Amino acid sequence: GAVKMIERTYLDAAGRKLAVIVATFPTGEAILPHPPDLCYSGSGWTVHSDTWQVDPLERRYKLLRVERDHQVALISYWYQLRDHVVSNRDELRRVLQQMRL
């Protein structure tokens, strides 16, 4: 359901991989993709944590830590609608309702 999407994968000399995915979706809660914790747990990964973080510029994002077959992955994600940053459909629904008021 993405309107636009770009995906890049980078590999360093030690064999560590960084995947970057940026997607834009039409405004509306029904279009929002499922959160990464559902995707990773459904693919056999064990979710160890999924917490809000703040970067040095005070931007919020979620940091998901998962593990499978002795591999650990860290996933940073967020959904943004204008200045609002959310992590799931319920939060997005509240933002959309506030914007309509």
Secondary structure, 3 states (H helix, E strand, C coil): CCCEEEEEEEECCCCCEEEEEEEECCCCHHHCCCCHHHHHHHCCCEEEEEEEEECCCCCEEEEEEEEECCEEEEEEECEEECCEEECCHHHHHHHHHHHHC
